[in-house]
Amino acid sequence: MKRLFDLSVALILLLLLWPVLLVTALLIRTRIGSPVLFTQMRPGLHGKPFYIYKFRTMTDQRDAAGNLLPDEVRLTTLGKMLRKFSLDELPQLFNVVKGDLSLVGPRPLLMQYLDRYTPEQARRHEVRPGITGWAQVNGRNAITWEEKFALDVWYVDHQSFWLDIKILVMTVLKVVGAKDISQSGQATMTEFMGSEERSING
């Protein structure tokens, strides 16, 4: 039922939002450049890797040594607007159609985080990752990693159709209010280096 719901809603949204996708792609192409899409390998269900799609929000500016400049330097004005209203996430509807993502589930993070989780935190991969999730509507990037993972695991243990509907409605309200986009003083979420509990236990 969840997969059928995901596929139906994603296809309907793509049909309704294709003008927004087209205009956004043209703005990125003219103001930031190519490629229009940002793709990156992320862990999916049971940690299986897939490529996630997002609209590009940052430039490829590098220092004299060829290293990428910090995110807050490369994040463009257009990129900030796209992130503010979550328009950069729209291409992930194609990931939902492909079956990589669900509409609701723990957000897929970076591959290098896989060996940094505690066993409890790793349970977030017991379900298909989502475009939005329980952690996103309860703080998004303004909460700590530990809080985020606790919310993800709570969702794994309590997932239901009606909870997904609640999260989708709350997501719309969050997007309209443009709340909790990043951590205080950060352009994006800081890197997860592993929890204190995992460090103590080796």
Secondary structure, 3 states (H helix, E strand, C coil): CHHHHHHHHHHHHHHHHHHHHHHHHHHHHHHCCCCCEEEEEEECHHHCEEEEEEECCECCCECCCCCECCHHHHECHHHHHHHHCCHHHCCHHHHHHHCCCEEECCCCCCHHHHHHCCCCHHHHHHCCCEEECCCHHHCHHHCCHHHHHHHHHHHHHHCCHHHHHHHHHHHHHHHHHCCCCCCCCCCCCCCCCCCHHHHHHC
